[in-house]
Amino acid sequence: MIVYYKLDSLLESKGIKKIDLQHSIGASPSTMANFSKNKYVAMSIIDKICKELNCQPGDIMSYVDDEQAEKAKIEAQIAELQAKLKQM
């Protein structure tokens, strides 16, 4: 399973909000929500993000086996909540 929990950390380190990334790459809100839910995201979107953030795909996503998927899901939720707290 592919997980995207690294994206939030990368955005935070660069001082970029998800909504700003969404606008700069022309992605829909549902596409951006797929990152938080670890659902399918087209490679064309991954490519746009990597160009925009000057990074590699491995900087925003990872492969985990199904046993680790639940842990990764919780880590993604924690990262998202931490990002929201910093915006407050």
PDB file with one MODEL, atoms N, CA, C and O in Angstrom:
MODEL        1
ATOM      1  N   MET A   1       0.848  -1.176   0.000  1.00  0.00           N
ATOM      2  CA  MET A   1       0.000   0.000   0.000  1.00  0.00           C
ATOM      3  C   MET A   1       0.893   1.239   0.000  1.00  0.00           C
ATOM      4  O   MET A   1       1.883   1.307   0.729  1.00  0.00           O
ATOM      5  N   ILE A   2       0.532   2.200  -0.819  1.00  0.00           N
ATOM      6  CA  ILE A   2       1.255   3.470  -0.868  1.00  0.00           C
ATOM      7  C   ILE A   2       0.631   4.421   0.149  1.00  0.00           C
ATOM      8  O   ILE A   2      -0.591   4.560   0.213  1.00  0.00           O
ATOM      9  N   VAL A   3       1.469   5.067   0.935  1.00  0.00           N
ATOM     10  CA  VAL A   3       0.999   6.053   1.911  1.00  0.00           C
ATOM     11  C   VAL A   3       1.702   7.378   1.649  1.00  0.00           C
ATOM     12  O   VAL A   3       2.832   7.415   1.163  1.00  0.00           O
ATOM     13  N   TYR A   4       1.019   8.452   1.976  1.00  0.00           N
ATOM     14  CA  TYR A   4       1.503   9.800   1.669  1.00  0.00           C
ATOM     15  C   TYR A   4       1.776  10.633   2.912  1.00  0.00           C
ATOM     16  O   TYR A   4       1.743  11.862   2.843  1.00  0.00           O
ATOM     17  N   TYR A   5       2.044   9.995   4.044  1.00  0.00           N
ATOM     18  CA  TYR A   5       2.204  10.750   5.280  1.00  0.00           C
ATOM     19  C   TYR A   5       3.402  11.693   5.260  1.00  0.00           C
ATOM     20  O   TYR A   5       3.454  12.623   6.064  1.00  0.00           O
ATOM     21  N   LYS A   6       4.355  11.485   4.376  1.00  0.00           N
ATOM     22  CA  LYS A   6       5.527  12.365   4.312  1.00  0.00           C
ATOM     23  C   LYS A   6       5.196  13.738   3.719  1.00  0.00           C
ATOM     24  O   LYS A   6       5.916  14.707   3.959  1.00  0.00           O
ATOM     25  N   LEU A   7       4.115  13.821   2.952  1.00  0.00           N
ATOM     26  CA  LEU A   7       3.776  15.078   2.283  1.00  0.00           C
ATOM     27  C   LEU A   7       3.541  16.199   3.280  1.00  0.00           C
ATOM     28  O   LEU A   7       4.052  17.304   3.092  1.00  0.00           O
ATOM     29  N   ASP A   8       2.785  15.943   4.326  1.00  0.00           N
ATOM     30  CA  ASP A   8       2.497  16.989   5.314  1.00  0.00           C
ATOM     31  C   ASP A   8       3.770  17.514   5.964  1.00  0.00           C
ATOM     32  O   ASP A   8       3.921  18.719   6.164  1.00  0.00           O
ATOM     33  N   SER A   9       4.674  16.615   6.291  1.00  0.00           N
ATOM     34  CA  SER A   9       5.936  17.029   6.908  1.00  0.00           C
ATOM     35  C   SER A   9       6.765  17.874   5.952  1.00  0.00           C
ATOM     36  O   SER A   9       7.371  18.868   6.354  1.00  0.00           O
ATOM     37  N   LEU A  10       6.788  17.475   4.687  1.00  0.00           N
ATOM     38  CA  LEU A  10       7.550  18.233   3.693  1.00  0.00           C
ATOM     39  C   LEU A  10       6.958  19.625   3.505  1.00  0.00           C
ATOM     40  O   LEU A  10       7.688  20.614   3.447  1.00  0.00           O
ATOM     41  N   LEU A  11       5.641  19.696   3.412  1.00  0.00           N
ATOM     42  CA  LEU A  11       4.989  21.001   3.262  1.00  0.00           C
ATOM     43  C   LEU A  11       5.282  21.889   4.464  1.00  0.00           C
ATOM     44  O   LEU A  11       5.578  23.074   4.311  1.00  0.00           O
ATOM     45  N   GLU A  12       5.200  21.317   5.645  1.00  0.00           N
ATOM     46  CA  GLU A  12       5.463  22.087   6.861  1.00  0.00           C
ATOM     47  C   GLU A  12       6.900  22.612   6.869  1.00  0.00           C
ATOM     48  O   GLU A  12       7.138  23.766   7.223  1.00  0.00           O
ATOM     49  N   SER A  13       7.842  21.777   6.485  1.00  0.00           N
ATOM     50  CA  SER A  13       9.249  22.199   6.498  1.00  0.00           C
ATOM     51  C   SER A  13       9.521  23.304   5.486  1.00  0.00           C
ATOM     52  O   SER A  13      10.447  24.097   5.658  1.00  0.00           O
ATOM     53  N   LYS A  14       8.710  23.354   4.428  1.00  0.00           N
ATOM     54  CA  LYS A  14       8.877  24.389   3.405  1.00  0.00           C
ATOM     55  C   LYS A  14       7.963  25.591   3.639  1.00  0.00           C
ATOM     56  O   LYS A  14       8.010  26.568   2.891  1.00  0.00           O
ATOM     57  N   GLY A  15       7.126  25.516   4.687  1.00  0.00           N
ATOM     58  CA  GLY A  15       6.227  26.619   4.996  1.00  0.00           C
ATOM     59  C   GLY A  15       5.119  26.801   3.977  1.00  0.00           C
ATOM     60  O   GLY A  15       4.681  27.922   3.718  1.00  0.00           O
ATOM     61  N   ILE A  16       4.669  25.705   3.403  1.00  0.00           N
ATOM     62  CA  ILE A  16       3.629  25.745   2.370  1.00  0.00           C
ATOM     63  C   ILE A  16       2.368  25.078   2.911  1.00  0.00           C
ATOM     64  O   ILE A  16       2.439  24.011   3.519  1.00  0.00           O
ATOM     65  N   LYS A  17       1.221  25.705   2.690  1.00  0.00           N
ATOM     66  CA  LYS A  17      -0.058  25.128   3.096  1.00  0.00           C
ATOM     67  C   LYS A  17      -0.567  24.221   1.979  1.00  0.00           C
ATOM     68  O   LYS A  17      -0.290  24.447   0.802  1.00  0.00           O
ATOM     69  N   LYS A  18      -1.318  23.190   2.372  1.00  0.00           N
ATOM     70  CA  LYS A  18      -1.860  22.255   1.384  1.00  0.00           C
ATOM     71  C   LYS A  18      -2.736  22.969   0.356  1.00  0.00           C
ATOM     72  O   LYS A  18      -2.705  22.639  -0.829  1.00  0.00           O
ATOM     73  N   ILE A  19      -3.503  23.932   0.809  1.00  0.00           N
ATOM     74  CA  ILE A  19      -4.387  24.655  -0.108  1.00  0.00           C
ATOM     75  C   ILE A  19      -3.580  25.431  -1.139  1.00  0.00           C
ATOM     76  O   ILE A  19      -3.985  25.538  -2.296  1.00  0.00           O
ATOM     77  N   ASP A  20      -2.434  25.974  -0.721  1.00  0.00           N
ATOM     78  CA  ASP A  20      -1.579  26.696  -1.662  1.00  0.00           C
ATOM     79  C   ASP A  20      -0.970  25.742  -2.685  1.00  0.00           C
ATOM     80  O   ASP A  20      -0.871  26.072  -3.867  1.00  0.00           O
ATOM     81  N   LEU A  21      -0.564  24.562  -2.228  1.00  0.00           N
ATOM     82  CA  LEU A  21      -0.047  23.548  -3.155  1.00  0.00           C
ATOM     83  C   LEU A  21      -1.141  23.137  -4.130  1.00  0.00           C
ATOM     84  O   LEU A  21      -0.901  23.002  -5.329  1.00  0.00           O
ATOM     85  N   GLN A  22      -2.335  22.941  -3.605  1.00  0.00           N
ATOM     86  CA  GLN A  22      -3.466  22.558  -4.448  1.00  0.00           C
ATOM     87  C   GLN A  22      -3.662  23.557  -5.579  1.00  0.00           C
ATOM     88  O   GLN A  22      -3.823  23.171  -6.736  1.00  0.00           O
ATOM     89  N   HIS A  23      -3.646  24.834  -5.243  1.00  0.00           N
ATOM     90  CA  HIS A  23      -3.852  25.873  -6.252  1.00  0.00           C
ATOM     91  C   HIS A  23      -2.689  25.927  -7.240  1.00  0.00           C
ATOM     92  O   HIS A  23      -2.903  26.094  -8.441  1.00  0.00           O
ATOM     93  N   SER A  24      -1.470  25.789  -6.746  1.00  0.00           N
ATOM     94  CA  SER A  24      -0.304  25.930  -7.627  1.00  0.00           C
ATOM     95  C   SER A  24      -0.180  24.785  -8.629  1.00  0.00           C
ATOM     96  O   SER A  24       0.372  24.976  -9.713  1.00  0.00           O
ATOM     97  N   ILE A  25      -0.683  23.600  -8.284  1.00  0.00           N
ATOM     98  CA  ILE A  25      -0.595  22.481  -9.227  1.00  0.00           C
ATOM     99  C   ILE A  25      -1.912  22.235  -9.958  1.00  0.00           C
ATOM    100  O   ILE A  25      -1.979  21.385 -10.846  1.00  0.00           O
ATOM    101  N   GLY A  26      -2.953  22.971  -9.592  1.00  0.00           N
ATOM    102  CA  GLY A  26      -4.242  22.829 -10.261  1.00  0.00           C
ATOM    103  C   GLY A  26      -4.977  21.545  -9.909  1.00  0.00           C
ATOM    104  O   GLY A  26      -5.682  20.983 -10.747  1.00  0.00           O
ATOM    105  N   ALA A  27      -4.818  21.079  -8.676  1.00  0.00           N
ATOM    106  CA  ALA A  27      -5.483  19.845  -8.240  1.00  0.00           C
ATOM    107  C   ALA A  27      -6.842  20.159  -7.626  1.00  0.00           C
ATOM    108  O   ALA A  27      -7.069  21.256  -7.116  1.00  0.00           O
ATOM    109  N   SER A  28      -7.725  19.196  -7.682  1.00  0.00           N
ATOM    110  CA  SER A  28      -9.048  19.368  -7.082  1.00  0.00           C
ATOM    111  C   SER A  28      -8.975  19.103  -5.580  1.00  0.00           C
ATOM    112  O   SER A  28      -8.048  18.446  -5.106  1.00  0.00           O
ATOM    113  N   PRO A  29      -9.959  19.616  -4.830  1.00  0.00           N
ATOM    114  CA  PRO A  29      -9.997  19.322  -3.393  1.00  0.00           C
ATOM    115  C   PRO A  29     -10.068  17.819  -3.105  1.00  0.00           C
ATOM    116  O   PRO A  29      -9.466  17.345  -2.142  1.00  0.00           O
ATOM    117  N   SER A  30     -10.797  17.073  -3.931  1.00  0.00           N
ATOM    118  CA  SER A  30     -10.906  15.629  -3.694  1.00  0.00           C
ATOM    119  C   SER A  30      -9.571  14.922  -3.919  1.00  0.00           C
ATOM    120  O   SER A  30      -9.258  13.951  -3.230  1.00  0.00           O
ATOM    121  N   THR A  31      -8.793  15.403  -4.874  1.00  0.00           N
ATOM    122  CA  THR A  31      -7.460  14.829  -5.086  1.00  0.00           C
ATOM    123  C   THR A  31      -6.585  15.068  -3.873  1.00  0.00           C
ATOM    124  O   THR A  31      -5.871  14.166  -3.435  1.00  0.00           O
ATOM    125  N   MET A  32      -6.633  16.266  -3.328  1.00  0.00           N
ATOM    126  CA  MET A  32      -5.822  16.572  -2.148  1.00  0.00           C
ATOM    127  C   MET A  32      -6.291  15.754  -0.943  1.00  0.00           C
ATOM    128  O   MET A  32      -5.480  15.350  -0.111  1.00  0.00           O
ATOM    129  N   ALA A  33      -7.595  15.512  -0.852  1.00  0.00           N
ATOM    130  CA  ALA A  33      -8.121  14.692   0.245  1.00  0.00           C
ATOM    131  C   ALA A  33      -7.623  13.254   0.137  1.00  0.00           C
ATOM    132  O   ALA A  33      -7.453  12.574   1.149  1.00  0.00           O
ATOM    133  N   ASN A  34      -7.392  12.796  -1.083  1.00  0.00           N
ATOM    134  CA  ASN A  34      -6.888  11.434  -1.265  1.00  0.00           C
ATOM    135  C   ASN A  34      -5.529  11.233  -0.608  1.00  0.00           C
ATOM    136  O   ASN A  34      -5.213  10.126  -0.173  1.00  0.00           O
ATOM    137  N   PHE A  35      -4.727  12.281  -0.529  1.00  0.00           N
ATOM    138  CA  PHE A  35      -3.441  12.168   0.152  1.00  0.00           C
ATOM    139  C   PHE A  35      -3.646  11.851   1.628  1.00  0.00           C
ATOM    140  O   PHE A  35      -2.965  10.986   2.180  1.00  0.00           O
ATOM    141  N   SER A  36      -4.564  12.534   2.258  1.00  0.00           N
ATOM    142  CA  SER A  36      -4.821  12.317   3.687  1.00  0.00           C
ATOM    143  C   SER A  36      -5.412  10.941   3.958  1.00  0.00           C
ATOM    144  O   SER A  36      -5.224  10.371   5.033  1.00  0.00           O
ATOM    145  N   LYS A  37      -6.129  10.416   2.967  1.00  0.00           N
ATOM    146  CA  LYS A  37      -6.786   9.120   3.122  1.00  0.00           C
ATOM    147  C   LYS A  37      -5.948   7.971   2.562  1.00  0.00           C
ATOM    148  O   LYS A  37      -6.374   6.817   2.594  1.00  0.00           O
ATOM    149  N   ASN A  38      -4.765   8.285   2.053  1.00  0.00           N
ATOM    150  CA  ASN A  38      -3.892   7.282   1.421  1.00  0.00           C
ATOM    151  C   ASN A  38      -4.617   6.515   0.322  1.00  0.00           C
ATOM    152  O   ASN A  38      -4.476   5.299   0.197  1.00  0.00           O
ATOM    153  N   LYS A  39      -5.392   7.243  -0.468  1.00  0.00           N
ATOM    154  CA  LYS A  39      -6.087   6.653  -1.608  1.00  0.00           C
ATOM    155  C   LYS A  39      -5.293   6.946  -2.874  1.00  0.00           C
ATOM    156  O   LYS A  39      -4.286   7.653  -2.839  1.00  0.00           O
ATOM    157  N   TYR A  40      -5.754   6.397  -3.985  1.00  0.00           N
ATOM    158  CA  TYR A  40      -5.066   6.545  -5.262  1.00  0.00           C
ATOM    159  C   TYR A  40      -4.902   8.016  -5.644  1.00  0.00           C
ATOM    160  O   TYR A  40      -5.839   8.808  -5.547  1.00  0.00           O
ATOM    161  N   VAL A  41      -3.694   8.360  -6.079  1.00  0.00           N
ATOM    162  CA  VAL A  41      -3.390   9.678  -6.630  1.00  0.00           C
ATOM    163  C   VAL A  41      -2.641   9.432  -7.934  1.00  0.00           C
ATOM    164  O   VAL A  41      -1.669   8.677  -7.959  1.00  0.00           O
ATOM    165  N   ALA A  42      -3.084  10.062  -9.013  1.00  0.00           N
ATOM    166  CA  ALA A  42      -2.470   9.860 -10.324  1.00  0.00           C
ATOM    167  C   ALA A  42      -1.002  10.279 -10.321  1.00  0.00           C
ATOM    168  O   ALA A  42      -0.614  11.228  -9.641  1.00  0.00           O
ATOM    169  N   MET A  43      -0.205   9.562 -11.087  1.00  0.00           N
ATOM    170  CA  MET A  43       1.219   9.889 -11.180  1.00  0.00           C
ATOM    171  C   MET A  43       1.434  11.285 -11.755  1.00  0.00           C
ATOM    172  O   MET A  43       2.441  11.925 -11.453  1.00  0.00           O
ATOM    173  N   SER A  44       0.515  11.761 -12.571  1.00  0.00           N
ATOM    174  CA  SER A  44       0.657  13.118 -13.106  1.00  0.00           C
ATOM    175  C   SER A  44       0.597  14.149 -11.981  1.00  0.00           C
ATOM    176  O   SER A  44       1.267  15.180 -12.054  1.00  0.00           O
ATOM    177  N   ILE A  45      -0.191  13.887 -10.951  1.00  0.00           N
ATOM    178  CA  ILE A  45      -0.263  14.782  -9.789  1.00  0.00           C
ATOM    179  C   ILE A  45       1.019  14.677  -8.973  1.00  0.00           C
ATOM    180  O   ILE A  45       1.559  15.689  -8.525  1.00  0.00           O
ATOM    181  N   ILE A  46       1.509  13.450  -8.781  1.00  0.00           N
ATOM    182  CA  ILE A  46       2.777  13.254  -8.069  1.00  0.00           C
ATOM    183  C   ILE A  46       3.882  14.016  -8.794  1.00  0.00           C
ATOM    184  O   ILE A  46       4.712  14.669  -8.161  1.00  0.00           O
ATOM    185  N   ASP A  47       3.891  13.930 -10.116  1.00  0.00           N
ATOM    186  CA  ASP A  47       4.888  14.630 -10.928  1.00  0.00           C
ATOM    187  C   ASP A  47       4.802  16.143 -10.722  1.00  0.00           C
ATOM    188  O   ASP A  47       5.826  16.805 -10.552  1.00  0.00           O
ATOM    189  N   LYS A  48       3.597  16.686 -10.735  1.00  0.00           N
ATOM    190  CA  LYS A  48       3.422  18.131 -10.536  1.00  0.00           C
ATOM    191  C   LYS A  48       3.897  18.564  -9.152  1.00  0.00           C
ATOM    192  O   LYS A  48       4.525  19.612  -9.002  1.00  0.00           O
ATOM    193  N   ILE A  49       3.593  17.755  -8.150  1.00  0.00           N
ATOM    194  CA  ILE A  49       4.020  18.079  -6.783  1.00  0.00           C
ATOM    195  C   ILE A  49       5.541  18.062  -6.685  1.00  0.00           C
ATOM    196  O   ILE A  49       6.144  18.958  -6.094  1.00  0.00           O
ATOM    197  N   CYS A  50       6.153  17.039  -7.267  1.00  0.00           N
ATOM    198  CA  CYS A  50       7.616  16.946  -7.215  1.00  0.00           C
ATOM    199  C   CYS A  50       8.272  18.132  -7.918  1.00  0.00           C
ATOM    200  O   CYS A  50       9.282  18.652  -7.445  1.00  0.00           O
ATOM    201  N   LYS A  51       7.708  18.557  -9.034  1.00  0.00           N
ATOM    202  CA  LYS A  51       8.243  19.736  -9.724  1.00  0.00           C
ATOM    203  C   LYS A  51       8.060  20.988  -8.874  1.00  0.00           C
ATOM    204  O   LYS A  51       8.974  21.804  -8.757  1.00  0.00           O
ATOM    205  N   GLU A  52       6.888  21.138  -8.287  1.00  0.00           N
ATOM    206  CA  GLU A  52       6.580  22.325  -7.486  1.00  0.00           C
ATOM    207  C   GLU A  52       7.441  22.403  -6.229  1.00  0.00           C
ATOM    208  O   GLU A  52       7.905  23.480  -5.858  1.00  0.00           O
ATOM    209  N   LEU A  53       7.652  21.267  -5.578  1.00  0.00           N
ATOM    210  CA  LEU A  53       8.387  21.246  -4.309  1.00  0.00           C
ATOM    211  C   LEU A  53       9.868  20.906  -4.485  1.00  0.00           C
ATOM    212  O   LEU A  53      10.626  20.878  -3.516  1.00  0.00           O
ATOM    213  N   ASN A  54      10.270  20.648  -5.735  1.00  0.00           N
ATOM    214  CA  ASN A  54      11.654  20.281  -6.036  1.00  0.00           C
ATOM    215  C   ASN A  54      12.087  19.091  -5.172  1.00  0.00           C
ATOM    216  O   ASN A  54      13.066  19.163  -4.428  1.00  0.00           O
ATOM    217  N   CYS A  55      11.334  18.002  -5.292  1.00  0.00           N
ATOM    218  CA  CYS A  55      11.601  16.815  -4.480  1.00  0.00           C
ATOM    219  C   CYS A  55      11.434  15.559  -5.325  1.00  0.00           C
ATOM    220  O   CYS A  55      11.075  15.628  -6.501  1.00  0.00           O
ATOM    221  N   GLN A  56      11.695  14.433  -4.721  1.00  0.00           N
ATOM    222  CA  GLN A  56      11.524  13.124  -5.348  1.00  0.00           C
ATOM    223  C   GLN A  56      10.235  12.481  -4.825  1.00  0.00           C
ATOM    224  O   GLN A  56       9.784  12.817  -3.731  1.00  0.00           O
ATOM    225  N   PRO A  57       9.633  11.556  -5.595  1.00  0.00           N
ATOM    226  CA  PRO A  57       8.418  10.892  -5.111  1.00  0.00           C
ATOM    227  C   PRO A  57       8.586  10.261  -3.729  1.00  0.00           C
ATOM    228  O   PRO A  57       7.651  10.264  -2.929  1.00  0.00           O
ATOM    229  N   GLY A  58       9.754   9.730  -3.451  1.00  0.00           N
ATOM    230  CA  GLY A  58      10.004   9.123  -2.148  1.00  0.00           C
ATOM    231  C   GLY A  58       9.988  10.114  -1.000  1.00  0.00           C
ATOM    232  O   GLY A  58       9.917   9.720   0.164  1.00  0.00           O
ATOM    233  N   ASP A  59      10.055  11.407  -1.321  1.00  0.00           N
ATOM    234  CA  ASP A  59       9.980  12.437  -0.287  1.00  0.00           C
ATOM    235  C   ASP A  59       8.546  12.686   0.174  1.00  0.00           C
ATOM    236  O   ASP A  59       8.322  13.277   1.230  1.00  0.00           O
ATOM    237  N   ILE A  60       7.570  12.230  -0.629  1.00  0.00           N
ATOM    238  CA  ILE A  60       6.169  12.475  -0.277  1.00  0.00           C
ATOM    239  C   ILE A  60       5.355  11.204  -0.089  1.00  0.00           C
ATOM    240  O   ILE A  60       4.243  11.253   0.436  1.00  0.00           O
ATOM    241  N   MET A  61       5.897  10.066  -0.512  1.00  0.00           N
ATOM    242  CA  MET A  61       5.147   8.821  -0.387  1.00  0.00           C
ATOM    243  C   MET A  61       6.081   7.656  -0.096  1.00  0.00           C
ATOM    244  O   MET A  61       7.282   7.725  -0.360  1.00  0.00           O
ATOM    245  N   SER A  62       5.514   6.582   0.453  1.00  0.00           N
ATOM    246  CA  SER A  62       6.266   5.369   0.760  1.00  0.00           C
ATOM    247  C   SER A  62       5.369   4.161   0.567  1.00  0.00           C
ATOM    248  O   SER A  62       4.143   4.265   0.537  1.00  0.00           O
ATOM    249  N   TYR A  63       6.010   3.022   0.439  1.00  0.00           N
ATOM    250  CA  TYR A  63       5.282   1.758   0.402  1.00  0.00           C
ATOM    251  C   TYR A  63       5.351   1.121   1.783  1.00  0.00           C
ATOM    252  O   TYR A  63       6.422   1.042   2.386  1.00  0.00           O
ATOM    253  N   VAL A  64       4.217   0.674   2.274  1.00  0.00           N
ATOM    254  CA  VAL A  64       4.177  -0.106   3.517  1.00  0.00           C
ATOM    255  C   VAL A  64       3.312  -1.337   3.267  1.00  0.00           C
ATOM    256  O   VAL A  64       2.356  -1.290   2.494  1.00  0.00           O
ATOM    257  N   ASP A  65       3.659  -2.432   3.928  1.00  0.00           N
ATOM    258  CA  ASP A  65       2.811  -3.610   3.769  1.00  0.00           C
ATOM    259  C   ASP A  65       1.503  -3.394   4.525  1.00  0.00           C
ATOM    260  O   ASP A  65       1.377  -2.463   5.320  1.00  0.00           O
ATOM    261  N   ASP A  66       0.551  -4.255   4.268  1.00  0.00           N
ATOM    262  CA  ASP A  66      -0.788  -4.076   4.841  1.00  0.00           C
ATOM    263  C   ASP A  66      -0.792  -4.065   6.362  1.00  0.00           C
ATOM    264  O   ASP A  66      -1.637  -3.411   6.973  1.00  0.00           O
ATOM    265  N   GLU A  67       0.136  -4.778   6.977  1.00  0.00           N
ATOM    266  CA  GLU A  67       0.192  -4.798   8.438  1.00  0.00           C
ATOM    267  C   GLU A  67       0.589  -3.436   8.999  1.00  0.00           C
ATOM    268  O   GLU A  67       0.165  -3.060  10.092  1.00  0.00           O
ATOM    269  N   GLN A  68       1.402  -2.705   8.248  1.00  0.00           N
ATOM    270  CA  GLN A  68       1.840  -1.389   8.698  1.00  0.00           C
ATOM    271  C   GLN A  68       0.888  -0.283   8.260  1.00  0.00           C
ATOM    272  O   GLN A  68       1.024   0.860   8.696  1.00  0.00           O
ATOM    273  N   ALA A  69      -0.067  -0.610   7.408  1.00  0.00           N
ATOM    274  CA  ALA A  69      -0.965   0.399   6.850  1.00  0.00           C
ATOM    275  C   ALA A  69      -1.766   1.122   7.927  1.00  0.00           C
ATOM    276  O   ALA A  69      -1.924   2.341   7.856  1.00  0.00           O
ATOM    277  N   GLU A  70      -2.267   0.408   8.908  1.00  0.00           N
ATOM    278  CA  GLU A  70      -3.059   1.039   9.969  1.00  0.00           C
ATOM    279  C   GLU A  70      -2.208   2.026  10.756  1.00  0.00           C
ATOM    280  O   GLU A  70      -2.662   3.122  11.084  1.00  0.00           O
ATOM    281  N   LYS A  71      -0.984   1.636  11.054  1.00  0.00           N
ATOM    282  CA  LYS A  71      -0.073   2.536  11.762  1.00  0.00           C
ATOM    283  C   LYS A  71       0.196   3.785  10.925  1.00  0.00           C
ATOM    284  O   LYS A  71       0.203   4.898  11.451  1.00  0.00           O
ATOM    285  N   ALA A  72       0.415   3.601   9.634  1.00  0.00           N
ATOM    286  CA  ALA A  72       0.674   4.736   8.749  1.00  0.00           C
ATOM    287  C   ALA A  72      -0.540   5.659   8.672  1.00  0.00           C
ATOM    288  O   ALA A  72      -0.399   6.880   8.608  1.00  0.00           O
ATOM    289  N   LYS A  73      -1.730   5.066   8.680  1.00  0.00           N
ATOM    290  CA  LYS A  73      -2.957   5.863   8.638  1.00  0.00           C
ATOM    291  C   LYS A  73      -3.059   6.747   9.878  1.00  0.00           C
ATOM    292  O   LYS A  73      -3.403   7.925   9.779  1.00  0.00           O
ATOM    293  N   ILE A  74      -2.763   6.186  11.026  1.00  0.00           N
ATOM    294  CA  ILE A  74      -2.809   6.952  12.273  1.00  0.00           C
ATOM    295  C   ILE A  74      -1.740   8.038  12.278  1.00  0.00           C
ATOM    296  O   ILE A  74      -1.989   9.157  12.727  1.00  0.00           O
ATOM    297  N   GLU A  75      -0.546   7.709  11.778  1.00  0.00           N
ATOM    298  CA  GLU A  75       0.524   8.709  11.704  1.00  0.00           C
ATOM    299  C   GLU A  75       0.127   9.865  10.789  1.00  0.00           C
ATOM    300  O   GLU A  75       0.439  11.022  11.070  1.00  0.00           O
ATOM    301  N   ALA A  76      -0.559   9.548   9.698  1.00  0.00           N
ATOM    302  CA  ALA A  76      -1.020  10.593   8.781  1.00  0.00           C
ATOM    303  C   ALA A  76      -2.039  11.502   9.461  1.00  0.00           C
ATOM    304  O   ALA A  76      -2.009  12.720   9.286  1.00  0.00           O
ATOM    305  N   GLN A  77      -2.932  10.908  10.231  1.00  0.00           N
ATOM    306  CA  GLN A  77      -3.925  11.699  10.952  1.00  0.00           C
ATOM    307  C   GLN A  77      -3.251  12.589  11.985  1.00  0.00           C
ATOM    308  O   GLN A  77      -3.638  13.745  12.157  1.00  0.00           O
ATOM    309  N   ILE A  78      -2.257  12.065  12.666  1.00  0.00           N
ATOM    310  CA  ILE A  78      -1.519  12.858  13.651  1.00  0.00           C
ATOM    311  C   ILE A  78      -0.817  14.022  12.967  1.00  0.00           C
ATOM    312  O   ILE A  78      -0.869  15.152  13.452  1.00  0.00           O
ATOM    313  N   ALA A  79      -0.156  13.751  11.837  1.00  0.00           N
ATOM    314  CA  ALA A  79       0.551  14.808  11.108  1.00  0.00           C
ATOM    315  C   ALA A  79      -0.411  15.893  10.642  1.00  0.00           C
ATOM    316  O   ALA A  79      -0.095  17.081  10.704  1.00  0.00           O
ATOM    317  N   GLU A  80      -1.581  15.479  10.177  1.00  0.00           N
ATOM    318  CA  GLU A  80      -2.579  16.449   9.718  1.00  0.00           C
ATOM    319  C   GLU A  80      -3.074  17.310  10.875  1.00  0.00           C
ATOM    320  O   GLU A  80      -3.222  18.524  10.730  1.00  0.00           O
ATOM    321  N   LEU A  81      -3.327  16.690  12.013  1.00  0.00           N
ATOM    322  CA  LEU A  81      -3.785  17.446  13.180  1.00  0.00           C
ATOM    323  C   LEU A  81      -2.695  18.386  13.698  1.00  0.00           C
ATOM    324  O   LEU A  81      -2.991  19.506  14.114  1.00  0.00           O
ATOM    325  N   GLN A  82      -1.451  17.941  13.677  1.00  0.00           N
ATOM    326  CA  GLN A  82      -0.350  18.803  14.108  1.00  0.00           C
ATOM    327  C   GLN A  82      -0.218  20.007  13.185  1.00  0.00           C
ATOM    328  O   GLN A  82       0.041  21.120  13.642  1.00  0.00           O
ATOM    329  N   ALA A  83      -0.396  19.787  11.895  1.00  0.00           N
ATOM    330  CA  ALA A  83      -0.331  20.892  10.941  1.00  0.00           C
ATOM    331  C   ALA A  83      -1.458  21.890  11.201  1.00  0.00           C
ATOM    332  O   ALA A  83      -1.248  23.100  11.113  1.00  0.00           O
ATOM    333  N   LYS A  84      -2.646  21.391  11.519  1.00  0.00           N
ATOM    334  CA  LYS A  84      -3.776  22.272  11.819  1.00  0.00           C
ATOM    335  C   LYS A  84      -3.525  23.075  13.092  1.00  0.00           C
ATOM    336  O   LYS A  84      -3.865  24.256  13.166  1.00  0.00           O
ATOM    337  N   LEU A  85      -2.931  22.431  14.086  1.00  0.00           N
ATOM    338  CA  LEU A  85      -2.623  23.130  15.338  1.00  0.00           C
ATOM    339  C   LEU A  85      -1.650  24.282  15.106  1.00  0.00           C
ATOM    340  O   LEU A  85      -1.798  25.352  15.697  1.00  0.00           O
ATOM    341  N   LYS A  86      -0.675  24.068  14.261  1.00  0.00           N
ATOM    342  CA  LYS A  86       0.313  25.117  14.000  1.00  0.00           C
ATOM    343  C   LYS A  86      -0.308  26.300  13.265  1.00  0.00           C
ATOM    344  O   LYS A  86       0.174  27.427  13.379  1.00  0.00           O
ATOM    345  N   GLN A  87      -1.377  26.047  12.512  1.00  0.00           N
ATOM    346  CA  GLN A  87      -2.041  27.122  11.782  1.00  0.00           C
ATOM    347  C   GLN A  87      -2.928  27.956  12.689  1.00  0.00           C
ATOM    348  O   GLN A  87      -3.328  29.059  12.316  1.00  0.00           O
ATOM    349  N   MET A  88      -3.240  27.453  13.867  1.00  0.00           N
ATOM    350  CA  MET A  88      -4.139  28.165  14.791  1.00  0.00           C
ATOM    351  C   MET A  88      -3.390  29.238  15.538  1.00  0.00           C
ATOM    352  O   MET A  88      -3.978  29.942  16.359  1.00  0.00           O
TER     353      MET A  88
ENDMDL
END
